[in-house]
Amino acid sequence: MTFAPALKRVVAGLAAVAALTSATPAQAGGTASRIVVDSLWSRGLGTWKRFRVYIPAGYDGSTKRYAVAYYLHGLWGSEQDWSTQGRLGVTLDSLTTSGVSPMLVVMPDADDSWYTTWNHLGNAPACQADTARKEPAATYCVPWPKYDDYIARELVRTVDARYRTHARRESRGIAGLSMGGYGAITLALGYPEVFAAAASHSGVVWPLHADTSSAPLDAATGWERRQRFYGALLPSITLAMGRDTLGWRSREPLRLARLARVRGRTLPALWIDCGVGDKYIGQNRRLHAALDAERIPHVWNERPGSHSWVYWRDNAAHSLTWLSRTLVL
């Protein structure tokens, strides 16, 4: 009897996944590019998770293997965002036509997770009782929020098993926008043996350096400033990082880079860009300056624009081109 609710959630998740998968265009043997819908059972999360894969033209009927780029969505987003609002498939087709080497691009769903193992477990019963959320509880209310392992281990392993990839670090990159920009940088620095390159668009890349003040958000003064700056974002960040400053600091990109260096790891190539009208330009500039001071190589770009899909659509072409040139194809 105690397993009935969990079983119902699993069945509901399977039904949702089956419905999505059956809606995938069937173009086996064709030569056109396409985006397919896929899913996996995540042991680290304890639920089904969906992801989309951009398949380049010429993939079918070939034995060629491809480099892979993982593109992460932002807060309140899903695996659909990059292919619908971001029009990533159109951008990739255009780049391939202009001579950029084709890649597989994977777009996972990671809820509002900040792509990390949370500081504490979420409130699963309250999550399941939330009727305002669009996504079914079966695929959103995860029992064990270990989102970094889910992306870097389980998803990567699944993609390498199901698709013709070069299953090696040198041919694997990761990118994202906003929360996903933070996730891309921290996952690559936290798992440098998995990802050779990471790109952030408008990332929340240094949460403790949130506002325009030069001082970090320390334990004495930080919480009120965090509330003012992050507003509606704060509940999700707090679930992921906790209320204590140590929880936030342990997840800082600069700290992860230093840790990887101390452990003798090869650091990933890094790309960071942000719009000059973006709320998060200050912390992006600070991370850029800190990486410079530590002599950690990276590409830095400030471009016109704000925290919007107009900016992300325009700049995805830049990161995709950079990844195609940085990864071993």
N, C-alpha and C positions, 0 to 999 in steps of 0.2 A: 504493500500500500504506500509506503513512504517514497517509492521510486516513481509513482504514477505522474506527479507533476513534471519531473525531469524528463520522463519518457514522452509526455505530451509535447514538451518544448522541442525535443529532438525531432519528433515526427513533424511538427510544424515547420521546423527549420528545413528538413528534407523536402517537404512539399514546396516551400518557398524557393528553394534552390532548383528543384525540378522544373518549376514553372518558368524560372528565368532561363534555365539551360535549354528548354524546349523552344524558347523564343529566339534562340541564337540562329542567325542565318546559316543555312547548310550550303556551303560552297566547296565541299570536298573535291579536290582535283582542279579547282579553279586557279587562276593566276593573279586575281585581284587581291589587294590588301583587304583585311577585314578585322573587326573586333569581336572576339568571342567571349562568352560568359562562362566562368568556371567557378569551382568551389572546393573547399577542403574542410575536413574535420580537424579542428585545432585542439590538440591535447593540452597545450599550454593555456588556452582560454576556456576550454570545456564547452565549445559550441561550434556550429558550422559558420564559416566565413566565406563571403563571395569575393571574387576578383575578376577583373577583365584583362584580356590580353590582346594587344595589337599584333596581328600577324602580317608581316610585310608581303608585298607582291612577290611572287616567285617561290614562296615557302612550300606550297603544295607540289608534290611530284618531284621534289628536290631532296638531296641528302645533305645539303649544306647546314652547318651549325651557325648559330648567331650569338652575338653579345646580347645582354639583357640590361635594360634600364627599368628600375622600379620608380613609379611616380605616385607620390603620396598626396592625399587630399588634405584640406584644412579642417578646422573645427566646424562641427555641424554639417560636414560633408559626407561623401560616400564614394564607393568605387566607380560610380557613374560620372563624377564631376569632370574629370580630365577629358573624358571622351565626349561629353555632351556640352557643358558650358565652356570647357577648355578647347574643344575641337582638335584634340591632339592627333587624331587619325588624319585629319585634313592637313595639319602641319607636317606630319611625318611623310605623307604622300608627296607633298610639295618638296620637302627636303630631299627625298629619294630621287625625285625627278631632276633636281638640280645637281645631283652627283654625290650627296651625302650617303655614306654606307648604311644600308638598312639594319635595323635592330628589332628585336622583340621588346615590347614595352608592356610591363605588368602594372596594373592599377588596382591595388587592394583596398578593401574596406577595413578601417581600423577604428571605427566609432569616434568618440571624442577623447581618445586615449592619451594623447601626447607621445605615443609610440614608445612608451616606457613601461617597466614594471611598476605598478602603483605603490605608493607609500603605505597604503592599507587597502583592504578589500572594500569594494563598493557595497552599497545597500541593494542587494539583488531583489528582495521582495518589493521594496519601494519602486525600483526600476520596472519590475514586471507589472506593477499596478498603474503605471503611468499610461494613460490613454491618449495623451496629447502627442506622443512621439509617433512618427510615421512608420518607423522600422519595427518589425515584429520583435517581441521580447526574446523569442527563441534565438535570434541571431545578434541581439544587441546587449542583453543583460548577461554579461559573462561572469561565471563563478570565480575565475582566477585570472585577474587582469595582468598577464605577462606579455604585453604587446611587443616588446622588443624581441623576445625569443620567437614569437609568432611570425614576425616579419623576417628576421635575419636567419632563422633556422628552419622553421616549418614551411613557410611559403617558398623560400628559396629552394629547399629540398624538393618540394612538390613540383615547382616549375621546371627544375632541372630533370625531373623524372618524366614529365609529361610532354615536354617540348624539346625541340632540337636546339639546345643551348650549348655554349662553351661553358661547362660546369667548372669554372675556375674564377678565382678572385679577379684576375687581370681583365676579365671580360664581363664584369658585373659592376653596374653603377646604380646610384639611387638619387632621387631628386624629389622636391616637394614645394608646396606653397604654404605660407603662414605657419600653422601648427605643423604641417607636413615639411616645411623648410627646416624647422627645428628638428623634426624626426629624422630627416635625411642626414643632416650633419651629425647628430648625436649617434645615430645607428652606425654610420660609417666610422666614426671615431671610437665607438664602443665595440665594434666588430670589424676591425681593420683587416682581419684575415678573410672576411666575406666580401667586402666592397672595396674596390680600387678607387672610386671617385664618388663625390657627393656634390649636389647643387641645391642651393636654397634660393627661392624667390620670396622676397618679403617675409623672411622667417622671423619667428619670435625666438631669436637665436641666443639671447642672453637675458632670461626672465628677471634676474635680480637687478639688472641695469635697465629698468623699465622706462622711466620717464626721462624728462630733459635734464634732471639733476645729474651732476657728475658722480654723486655718491651712490654706492650700491644700496639695495633695499635690505639693510641689516635687521637683526632681531629687535633692536630698540626702536627704530623709526619706520620699519618697512611695511608693516601690515596695512596701515591706513593708506599709505601711498600705493600699495598694490591694489587695494580696493578702488581707489580713485582712478588709477590708470587702466586696469584690466576690466573693471565693470562686470559685464555679463560673462566674460571669459573666466573669471576667478573661480567659480565652483568647479569647473573641469580641471583647471590647473591644480587646485587644492587637492582634489581626489588623486591626481597623479603624483604630485610632489609633496603633499602634506602641508601643514601650517608652520612647521619649523624651518628656519633658514638653512639648516644642514641638508634637509631633503632637497631643497632647491639647488643648493651649491653643488651637491654631489652629481647633479645632472647637467651642469654647465658644460658647453662644448669646449671651452678653454681647459677646464680641469680634465676632461676626457682626453684631450690631445696631449696634455702633460703626462697623464697616466700611461698612455700608449707609448710615448717616448721612453719613459722610465723602464717600461717592460720590454723595450727593444723592438717594438712593432713598427712595421712600415706604415707611415701615415698615408691615408688616402689623399688623392688630389681633391682640392676644394674650390668650389665656385660659390660666390655670394653676391647677390644683387638685391637692390631695394629701390623703390621709387622715391624721389626726393620729396614728394608730398605724402609719404606714408607715415602713419603713426609710429611705426617701428624703425624708422630710419636711424634714430639715435643709438639704439642698441646694436644695430647692424654696423654702424660706423665704429662703435667701441670695440666690437669683436674684430673688425678689420684692423684697427690700430693695435689691439692686443696680439693678434697673430703676427703682424709685422714686427712688433717688439720682441716676440719669441722666435722670430725668423722661421715661421711656419709658412711654407709656400701656399699661396692661394690666389685665385682670380677675384678681383673686386670691381663691381660696376654700380654706379649710381645712374639711374635713368629717369627721365620724366615719367610721372605717373603716381598713382595712389594704390591703396590696398583694394584692388578690384580685378575682375576677370579681364577687363580690357588690358591691363598691365600684364597679367599672367599669360594670356593668349599670345601677346606680342613677344614676350620674353622666353616662352618655352622653346621657340626655334633656336635661340642662342644657346640654351643649356643642352638641348638635344644635339646640336652641331658640335659643341665642346665635348660632350660625352662620346660621340662617335669618333672623335679624333683622339680622345684620351684612352679609351678602352682598347684592348687587343681584340680586333674583329676577326 
